């Protein structure tokens, strides 16, 4: 859910909330090896939003 929220906030121009949500999503998803292996583009996008 945090990944989707990050994307929505980014599209609305709310970069601060997008960054916070992306960081929360990364805290979970970076430890999910299946996600890391199968979704590199989504992981990269979250890392971009988290900066």
C-alpha positions as CSV (number, residue, x, y, z in Angstrom):
1,X,0.0,0.0,0.0
2,X,2.8,2.4,0.8
3,X,4.2,1.9,-2.7
4,X,0.9,3.0,-4.3
5,X,0.6,5.9,-1.9
6,X,4.1,7.0,-2.8
7,X,3.3,7.0,-6.5
8,X,0.0,8.9,-6.0
9,X,1.7,11.5,-3.9
10,X,4.4,11.9,-6.5
11,X,1.9,12.4,-9.3
12,X,0.1,15.0,-7.2
13,X,3.4,16.9,-6.6
14,X,3.6,16.1,-2.9
15,X,7.2,15.0,-2.9
16,X,7.6,14.9,0.9
17,X,4.8,12.4,1.4
18,X,5.9,10.5,-1.7
19,X,9.4,10.2,-0.2
20,X,8.1,9.1,3.2
21,X,5.8,6.5,1.8
22,X,8.5,5.2,-0.5
23,X,10.9,4.8,2.4
24,X,8.3,2.9,4.4
25,X,7.7,0.6,1.4
26,X,11.4,0.1,0.9
27,X,11.9,-0.9,4.6
28,X,9.7,-3.9,3.9
29,X,10.2,-4.8,0.3
30,X,14.0,-4.6,0.2
31,X,14.0,-7.6,2.6
32,X,11.6,-9.6,0.4
33,X,13.9,-11.6,-1.9
34,X,11.1,-12.7,-4.2
35,X,10.2,-9.0,-4.8
36,X,13.9,-8.0,-5.2
37,X,14.5,-10.7,-7.8
38,X,11.2,-10.3,-9.7
39,X,10.5,-6.6,-9.6
40,X,13.8,-4.7,-10.1
41,X,12.0,-1.8,-11.9
42,X,9.6,-1.3,-9.1
43,X,12.4,-1.4,-6.5
44,X,14.4,1.1,-8.5
45,X,11.4,3.4,-8.7
46,X,10.9,3.3,-5.0
47,X,14.6,4.1,-4.4
48,X,14.2,7.1,-6.8
49,X,11.1,8.3,-4.9
50,X,12.8,7.8,-1.5
51,X,15.7,10.2,-2.3
